[in-house]
Amino acid sequence: MALRVVEQEGLSDVGRQREANEDSYVLADPVFVVADGMGGAQAGEVASRTAAEVFQETHDGGGTPEE
């Protein structure tokens, strides 16, 4: 059986049309979360950051979002 080695990295870029980067991501092998800030939608950066943080807390703590 072959051993597979996987390296993970994340990168997000503001691009050319926006002043702020609203995207968030979580690298939690084997799960990778990408939360899109919706390109200038009201509080998009808050929504994407909250989604990533809730996932990370749930994943790390073994709980559910309801907890």
C-alpha positions as CSV (number, residue, x, y, z in Angstrom):
1,M,0.0,0.0,0.0
2,A,1.4,3.4,-1.1
3,L,1.8,6.1,1.5
4,R,0.3,9.4,0.4
5,V,1.7,12.6,1.8
6,V,-0.4,15.7,1.4
7,E,0.6,19.2,2.3
8,Q,-2.0,21.8,2.8
9,E,-1.8,25.6,2.4
10,G,-4.3,28.4,2.2
11,L,-4.1,31.7,0.4
12,S,-6.6,34.4,-0.2
13,D,-6.2,37.5,-2.3
14,V,-8.2,40.7,-2.4
15,G,-8.0,40.9,-6.2
16,R,-8.2,44.0,-8.3
17,Q,-11.7,45.2,-7.7
18,R,-12.0,45.3,-3.9
19,E,-10.3,47.2,-1.2
20,A,-10.7,44.6,1.5
21,N,-10.6,40.8,1.5
22,E,-13.8,39.4,2.9
23,D,-13.0,35.7,2.4
24,S,-12.0,33.3,5.2
25,Y,-10.8,29.7,5.2
26,V,-10.0,26.9,7.6
27,L,-7.5,24.0,7.0
28,A,-8.6,21.2,9.2
29,D,-7.4,18.1,7.5
30,P,-9.3,16.2,6.0
31,V,-11.8,19.1,5.8
32,F,-11.1,22.3,4.1
33,V,-13.6,25.2,4.5
34,V,-13.9,28.2,2.2
35,A,-16.2,31.0,3.3
36,D,-16.9,33.6,0.6
37,G,-17.5,37.1,1.8
38,M,-19.8,37.8,-1.1
39,G,-17.9,40.6,-2.8
40,G,-19.0,43.7,-1.0
41,A,-22.3,42.5,0.4
42,Q,-23.2,44.1,3.7
43,A,-21.0,42.6,6.5
44,G,-19.7,39.9,4.2
45,E,-16.4,39.8,6.0
46,V,-18.2,39.3,9.3
47,A,-20.3,36.4,7.9
48,S,-17.3,34.6,6.3
49,R,-15.2,35.0,9.5
50,T,-18.0,33.8,11.7
51,A,-18.7,30.8,9.6
52,A,-15.0,29.8,9.6
53,E,-14.7,30.4,13.4
54,V,-17.8,28.4,14.2
55,F,-16.6,25.5,12.1
56,Q,-13.2,25.7,13.7
57,E,-14.6,25.8,17.3
58,T,-17.0,22.9,16.5
59,H,-14.3,20.9,14.8
60,D,-11.7,21.4,17.6
61,G,-14.2,20.9,20.4
62,G,-16.1,18.0,18.9
63,G,-19.4,19.7,19.6
64,T,-22.3,20.9,17.4
65,P,-23.1,24.4,16.3
66,E,-26.2,24.3,18.6
67,E,-24.0,23.9,21.6
